[in-house]
Amino acid sequence: MRVLVACEFSGIVRDAFAAYGHQAWSCDLLPTERPANNHIQHDVRLHLHHWWDLIIAFPPCTHLAVSGARWFKSKETEQRNAVEFFMSLVEAPIPRICIENPIGIMSTRYRKPDQIIQPWQFGHGETKATCLWLKNLPRLKPSNIVEGRNGRVWKEPPHPDRWKNRSRTYEGIAKAMAEQWG
């Protein structure tokens, strides 16, 4: 299967699908953090009309997540652009689509997510409510429910890479996606 992982600089989901023998590519404006020849450093919108069987997209949540609601009034243009970007992924001519984002305005601007998952359902003892909007994909089944409900992600201290550390997909979630959707 040909898999495009959109807006992923980490390579975590791409590599999970590649481990199961899929032709998996990541695409992001940033270079990948992991060594790989299968990373496209480009605007993903220019690659949505290719030959993909599945796209898993992680659009930036800065202007979409409810955690930033107090700044929405002063960032109407940025929010409109973020919604348009999200919708360009929804409308991609790809048979199977998953779009991931935290709880935010897309639940009203687009529709409610098909599923909300937590890292502790996939082997990580942490909380981070993550919405999934699905097209022609089943809901992810929890693969490794563990104890612990630590909210580490929102406690990330201020520093230049804070947003990167908060946005990386958990390995257990990536593996479940590859096992269940691949």
C-alpha positions as CSV (number, residue, x, y, z in Angstrom):
1,M,0.0,0.0,0.0
2,R,1.2,3.6,-0.7
3,V,0.9,5.7,2.4
4,L,1.4,9.5,2.7
5,V,1.9,10.8,6.2
6,A,1.2,14.5,5.9
7,C,2.6,17.2,8.2
8,E,5.0,14.8,9.9
9,F,8.6,15.8,10.5
10,S,9.3,13.1,13.0
11,G,8.9,10.1,10.7
12,I,7.3,8.0,13.5
13,V,4.1,7.1,11.6
14,R,5.9,6.8,8.3
15,D,8.4,4.3,9.8
16,A,5.7,2.3,11.5
17,F,4.0,1.7,8.1
18,A,7.4,1.0,6.4
19,A,8.1,-1.6,9.1
20,Y,5.1,-3.5,7.8
21,G,6.3,-3.4,4.2
22,H,4.3,-0.5,2.9
23,Q,5.6,2.3,0.6
24,A,5.3,5.0,3.2
25,W,6.3,8.6,2.7
26,S,6.2,11.6,5.1
27,C,5.7,15.1,3.8
28,D,6.4,18.3,5.8
29,L,7.8,21.8,5.3
30,L,10.5,20.7,7.8
31,P,13.2,18.1,7.2
32,T,12.6,14.7,8.8
33,E,14.2,13.9,12.1
34,R,15.0,10.4,11.1
35,P,17.3,9.3,8.3
36,A,15.1,8.4,5.3
37,N,15.0,8.8,1.6
38,N,11.2,8.7,1.7
39,H,10.6,12.2,3.1
40,I,9.2,15.0,0.9
41,Q,10.1,18.5,2.3
42,H,7.4,20.4,0.6
43,D,3.8,21.7,0.9
44,V,1.7,18.6,1.1
45,R,-1.1,20.2,-0.8
46,L,1.0,19.9,-4.0
47,H,1.1,16.1,-3.4
48,L,-2.5,15.2,-2.7
49,H,-3.3,14.3,-6.3
50,H,-0.8,11.5,-6.6
51,W,-1.2,7.7,-6.3
52,W,-1.8,7.3,-2.6
53,D,-4.0,4.6,-1.1
54,L,-4.0,6.1,2.4
55,I,-3.2,9.5,3.9
56,I,-2.7,10.1,7.6
57,A,-2.5,13.8,8.2
58,F,-1.4,15.8,11.2
59,P,-2.3,19.4,10.3
60,P,-0.9,22.1,12.6
61,C,-3.3,22.7,15.5
62,T,-2.0,26.2,16.6
63,H,-5.1,28.0,15.3
64,L,-7.6,25.1,15.7
65,A,-7.2,23.6,19.2
66,V,-9.4,24.8,22.1
67,S,-6.2,25.3,24.2
68,G,-5.5,28.4,22.1
69,A,-9.1,29.8,22.2
70,R,-8.1,32.9,24.2
71,W,-6.1,34.1,21.1
72,F,-8.7,33.3,18.4
73,K,-10.1,36.8,18.3
74,S,-6.8,38.3,17.3
75,K,-5.9,35.6,14.8
76,E,-9.0,35.3,12.5
77,T,-7.0,35.2,9.3
78,E,-4.6,32.6,10.6
79,Q,-7.6,30.5,11.8
80,R,-9.4,30.8,8.5
81,N,-6.2,29.6,6.7
82,A,-5.8,26.7,9.2
83,V,-9.4,25.6,8.6
84,E,-8.9,25.8,4.8
85,F,-5.8,23.7,5.1
86,F,-7.6,21.1,7.2
87,M,-10.4,21.0,4.7
88,S,-7.9,20.5,1.8
89,L,-6.8,17.3,3.5
90,V,-10.4,16.2,4.1
91,E,-11.2,16.7,0.4
92,A,-8.1,15.0,-1.0
93,P,-8.9,12.5,-3.7
94,I,-7.5,9.6,-1.7
95,P,-9.6,6.5,-0.9
96,R,-8.7,6.3,2.8
97,I,-8.0,9.3,5.0
98,C,-7.3,9.9,8.7
99,I,-6.9,13.4,10.0
100,E,-5.6,13.9,13.5
101,N,-5.9,17.0,15.7
102,P,-6.6,17.8,19.3
103,I,-10.1,18.8,20.5
104,G,-10.8,22.1,18.7
105,I,-13.0,24.1,16.4
106,M,-13.1,21.5,13.6
107,S,-15.8,19.7,15.6
108,T,-18.1,22.6,14.7
109,R,-16.5,24.0,11.6
110,Y,-16.5,20.6,9.9
111,R,-18.0,17.8,12.0
112,K,-17.5,15.8,15.1
113,P,-14.5,13.4,15.0
114,D,-15.2,9.8,14.4
115,Q,-13.0,8.9,17.4
116,I,-11.1,10.4,20.3
117,I,-8.1,8.3,21.5
118,Q,-5.6,8.5,24.3
119,P,-2.0,7.5,24.5
120,W,-2.7,5.2,27.5
121,Q,-4.8,3.0,25.2
122,F,-1.7,2.3,23.1
123,G,1.0,1.6,25.7
124,H,1.9,5.1,27.0
125,G,0.8,6.0,30.5
126,E,-0.2,9.6,29.5
127,T,-3.2,11.6,28.6
128,K,-3.6,13.6,25.4
129,A,-7.0,13.6,23.9
130,T,-6.6,13.1,20.2
131,C,-9.4,13.4,17.7
132,L,-9.4,11.3,14.5
133,W,-11.6,12.1,11.5
134,L,-11.8,9.0,9.3
135,K,-12.8,8.3,5.7
136,N,-13.1,4.6,4.8
137,L,-11.1,3.5,7.8
138,P,-12.3,1.6,10.9
139,R,-11.9,3.2,14.4
140,L,-8.6,2.3,16.0
141,K,-8.9,-0.4,18.6
142,P,-6.9,0.1,21.8
143,S,-3.9,-2.2,21.5
144,N,-2.2,-1.9,24.9
145,I,-4.2,-0.3,27.7
146,V,-1.8,0.7,30.5
147,E,-2.0,2.3,33.9
148,G,-1.0,5.9,34.5
149,R,-2.7,9.1,33.5
150,N,0.0,11.6,33.4
151,G,-0.6,14.9,31.5
152,R,3.0,15.3,30.5
153,V,2.4,16.9,27.1
154,W,0.8,20.1,28.4
155,K,3.4,20.4,31.1
156,E,6.3,20.7,28.6
157,P,8.4,23.6,29.8
158,P,8.9,26.7,27.5
159,H,11.7,26.3,25.0
160,P,12.2,26.6,21.2
161,D,11.3,22.9,20.6
162,R,8.3,22.8,22.8
163,W,5.8,22.6,19.9
164,K,7.8,19.8,18.3
165,N,7.9,17.8,21.5
166,R,4.1,18.2,22.0
167,S,3.3,17.3,18.4
168,R,5.1,14.0,18.0
169,T,2.9,10.9,17.6
170,Y,3.3,8.3,20.2
171,E,5.1,5.1,18.9
172,G,2.2,2.9,20.2
173,I,-0.4,4.9,18.3
174,A,1.7,4.8,15.1
175,K,2.2,1.0,15.4
176,A,-1.6,0.5,16.0
177,M,-2.3,2.6,12.9
178,A,0.1,0.5,10.8
179,E,-1.2,-2.8,12.2
180,Q,-4.9,-2.0,11.9
181,W,-5.0,0.1,8.7
182,G,-2.1,-1.4,6.8
